[in-house]
Amino acid sequence: MDNQIKELRKSKKLSQEDLAKTCEVSRQTINAIENNKYDPSLALAFQLAENLEVSIDELFIYQSRRIS
């Protein structure tokens, strides 16, 4: 699942560390999420959206994988 976290974080002039502290996770977790190496829990996804002042739909981009 792709996301807009890095772009939104930078637009608010927040470092990964700043965002991590407000969400009570490590900077490495924020980095992994931004680089699509880790999908956050639903609770963390809502915290990220709240702290970045956007909806979940604006934060995450779901791409369906259709099997033909």
Backbone as a chain_set.jsonl record, in Angstrom:
{"seq": "MDNQIKELRKSKKLSQEDLAKTCEVSRQTINAIENNKYDPSLALAFQLAENLEVSIDELFIYQSRRIS", "coords": {"N": [[0.849, -1.166, 0.0], [0.71, 2.098, -0.954], [1.72, 5.378, 0.251], [1.289, 8.779, 1.421], [2.826, 9.864, 3.37], [5.505, 10.839, 3.73], [5.569, 13.119, 2.028], [3.502, 14.691, 3.125], [4.433, 14.979, 5.738], [6.817, 16.399, 5.316], [5.741, 18.736, 4.212], [4.623, 19.853, 6.416], [6.818, 20.505, 7.776], [8.012, 18.635, 9.502], [10.205, 16.376, 11.099], [11.183, 12.909, 10.695], [11.62, 11.947, 13.218], [10.177, 13.786, 14.807], [7.502, 13.216, 14.033], [7.405, 10.547, 14.76], [7.635, 10.709, 17.561], [5.215, 11.997, 18.264], [3.46, 10.025, 17.566], [4.203, 7.996, 19.15], [6.065, 5.983, 18.401], [9.033, 4.459, 16.962], [11.603, 6.279, 15.151], [12.561, 4.723, 13.131], [10.384, 3.137, 12.527], [8.628, 4.973, 11.317], [10.199, 5.594, 9.084], [10.263, 3.068, 7.799], [7.546, 2.742, 7.171], [7.129, 4.949, 5.46], [8.707, 4.127, 3.343], [7.37, 1.986, 2.338], [7.877, -0.51, 3.479], [6.707, -1.525, 5.627], [3.502, -2.033, 6.859], [1.379, -0.042, 8.718], [-0.363, -0.619, 11.853], [-3.938, -0.47, 12.257], [-4.627, 1.326, 14.27], [-2.27, 2.879, 14.479], [-2.23, 3.949, 11.91], [-4.458, 5.642, 12.008], [-3.52, 7.427, 13.961], [-1.34, 8.57, 12.621], [-2.675, 9.85, 10.484], [-4.242, 11.664, 11.929], [-2.249, 13.235, 13.204], [-1.042, 14.323, 10.977], [-3.053, 15.751, 9.977], [-4.978, 14.893, 8.062], [-7.291, 12.792, 6.213], [-7.64, 9.198, 6.462], [-7.974, 8.169, 3.898], [-6.707, 10.108, 2.365], [-4.132, 9.789, 3.173], [-3.243, 7.146, 2.699], [-2.821, 5.066, -0.177], [-4.591, 2.797, -1.736], [-3.951, 0.042, -3.741], [-5.435, -2.17, -5.695], [-4.761, -5.58, -6.204], [-5.375, -7.285, -8.8], [-6.154, -10.53, -9.789], [-5.869, -12.304, -12.698]], "CA": [[0.0, 0.0, 0.0], [1.485, 3.339, -1.028], [1.245, 6.409, 1.171], [1.725, 10.163, 1.226], [3.334, 10.317, 4.67], [6.719, 11.642, 3.581], [5.223, 14.408, 1.433], [2.718, 15.455, 4.101], [5.325, 15.283, 6.861], [7.72, 17.485, 4.892], [4.971, 19.974, 4.018], [4.397, 20.4, 7.761], [8.158, 20.744, 8.317], [8.254, 17.689, 10.592], [11.193, 15.327, 10.836], [10.681, 11.582, 11.028], [11.676, 11.863, 14.681], [9.036, 14.555, 15.335], [6.279, 12.451, 13.794], [7.508, 9.329, 15.567], [7.35, 11.047, 18.964], [3.785, 12.275, 18.44], [2.733, 8.765, 17.381], [4.763, 7.063, 20.129], [6.775, 4.884, 17.737], [10.415, 4.837, 16.668], [11.867, 6.924, 13.867], [12.736, 3.64, 12.162], [9.044, 2.714, 12.114], [8.159, 5.977, 10.353], [10.991, 5.39, 7.883], [9.809, 1.836, 7.146], [6.215, 2.994, 6.609], [7.306, 5.848, 4.312], [9.35, 3.386, 2.243], [6.504, 0.842, 2.006], [8.463, -1.762, 3.968], [5.919, -1.915, 6.79], [2.147, -1.475, 6.91], [1.061, 0.24, 10.118], [-1.632, -1.12, 12.405], [-5.034, 0.468, 12.044], [-4.514, 2.379, 15.287], [-1.174, 3.771, 14.092], [-2.653, 4.666, 10.699], [-5.315, 6.746, 12.451], [-2.665, 8.409, 14.645], [-0.586, 9.277, 11.579], [-3.606, 10.739, 9.789], [-4.607, 12.745, 12.854], [-1.104, 14.122, 13.396], [-0.753, 15.014, 9.71], [-4.275, 16.521, 9.713], [-5.63, 14.426, 6.834], [-8.07, 11.568, 6.409], [-6.941, 7.958, 6.107], [-8.018, 8.074, 2.437], [-5.705, 11.015, 1.812], [-2.809, 9.347, 3.613], [-2.88, 5.869, 2.092], [-3.311, 4.816, -1.526], [-4.769, 1.356, -1.897], [-3.916, -0.415, -5.13], [-5.922, -3.544, -5.742], [-3.991, -6.505, -7.031], [-6.338, -8.188, -9.442], [-5.59, -11.747, -10.361], [-6.675, -12.684, -13.858]], "C": [[0.901, 1.238, 0.0], [0.907, 4.361, -0.054], [1.867, 7.755, 0.838], [2.391, 10.726, 2.481], [4.536, 11.238, 4.516], [6.397, 13.043, 3.06], [4.473, 15.29, 2.436], [3.57, 15.876, 5.289], [6.229, 16.457, 6.511], [6.972, 18.804, 4.715], [4.661, 20.648, 5.351], [5.706, 20.666, 8.494], [8.428, 19.893, 9.569], [9.348, 16.709, 10.172], [10.529, 13.977, 11.126], [10.631, 11.422, 12.541], [10.495, 12.595, 15.321], [7.744, 13.759, 15.215], [6.265, 11.19, 14.653], [7.137, 9.614, 17.022], [5.863, 11.287, 19.179], [2.941, 11.018, 18.3], [3.215, 7.672, 18.334], [5.312, 5.784, 19.49], [8.208, 5.343, 17.481], [10.523, 5.544, 15.316], [11.992, 5.871, 12.777], [11.382, 3.13, 11.662], [8.486, 3.679, 11.075], [8.896, 5.801, 9.031], [10.506, 4.165, 7.106], [8.438, 2.027, 6.503], [6.336, 3.87, 5.37], [7.872, 5.114, 3.098], [8.619, 2.096, 1.884], [7.116, -0.501, 2.383], [7.676, -2.3, 5.149], [4.56, -1.246, 6.696], [1.78, -1.256, 8.373], [-0.231, -0.451, 10.558], [-2.701, -0.071, 12.124], [-4.953, 1.631, 13.031], [-3.413, 3.374, 14.926], [-1.539, 4.565, 12.845], [-3.537, 5.852, 11.063], [-4.507, 7.819, 13.172], [-1.889, 9.229, 13.627], [-1.487, 10.288, 10.872], [-3.977, 11.933, 10.666], [-3.461, 13.74, 13.007], [-0.725, 14.887, 12.131], [-1.964, 15.796, 9.202], [-4.891, 16.196, 8.353], [-6.477, 13.206, 7.165], [-7.209, 10.362, 6.033], [-6.878, 7.822, 4.584], [-6.987, 8.969, 1.767], [-4.287, 10.528, 2.101], [-2.332, 8.096, 2.889], [-3.551, 5.674, 0.747], [-3.369, 3.304, -1.721], [-4.773, 1.013, -3.372], [-4.292, -1.893, -5.132], [-5.055, -4.377, -6.659], [-4.959, -7.524, -7.594], [-5.599, -9.376, -10.04], [-6.48, -12.166, -11.525], [-6.448, -14.106, -14.249]], "O": [[1.757, 1.388, 0.872], [-0.229, 4.236, 0.404], [2.834, 7.85, 0.082], [2.504, 11.943, 2.629], [4.571, 12.312, 5.117], [6.895, 14.036, 3.591], [4.767, 16.477, 2.578], [3.445, 16.995, 5.787], [6.39, 17.39, 7.298], [7.505, 19.868, 5.03], [4.46, 21.861, 5.412], [5.709, 21.008, 9.677], [8.994, 20.369, 10.554], [9.397, 16.274, 9.021], [9.455, 13.915, 11.725], [9.697, 10.825, 13.077], [9.884, 12.089, 16.262], [6.985, 13.643, 16.177], [5.23, 10.817, 15.206], [6.405, 8.841, 17.64], [5.304, 10.826, 20.174], [1.839, 10.941, 18.843], [2.695, 6.556, 18.323], [5.065, 4.673, 19.959], [8.551, 6.492, 17.757], [9.649, 5.419, 14.459], [11.581, 6.093, 11.639], [11.255, 2.737, 10.502], [7.931, 3.249, 10.064], [8.277, 5.853, 7.967], [10.356, 4.224, 5.886], [8.195, 1.526, 5.405], [5.723, 3.58, 4.343], [7.548, 5.449, 1.959], [9.172, 1.224, 1.214], [6.907, -1.504, 1.701], [7.942, -3.404, 5.624], [4.469, -0.037, 6.48], [1.86, -2.183, 9.179], [-1.073, -0.813, 9.736], [-2.393, 1.074, 11.795], [-5.184, 2.783, 12.662], [-3.606, 4.583, 15.054], [-1.188, 5.74, 12.74], [-3.391, 6.937, 10.501], [-4.783, 9.008, 13.008], [-1.791, 10.449, 13.756], [-1.106, 11.444, 10.684], [-4.02, 13.07, 10.197], [-3.676, 14.951, 12.947], [-0.153, 15.974, 12.207], [-1.915, 16.42, 8.142], [-5.273, 17.089, 7.596], [-6.39, 12.657, 8.263], [-6.181, 10.499, 5.37], [-5.855, 7.409, 4.039], [-6.452, 8.621, 0.714], [-3.356, 10.827, 1.352], [-1.165, 7.994, 2.51], [-4.702, 6.065, 0.551], [-2.347, 2.631, -1.852], [-5.503, 1.615, -4.16], [-3.553, -2.742, -4.633], [-4.666, -3.943, -7.743], [-5.311, -8.502, -6.935], [-4.569, -9.235, -10.699], [-7.685, -12.359, -11.363], [-7.051, -14.585, -15.209]]}, "num_chains": 1, "name": "protein.A"}
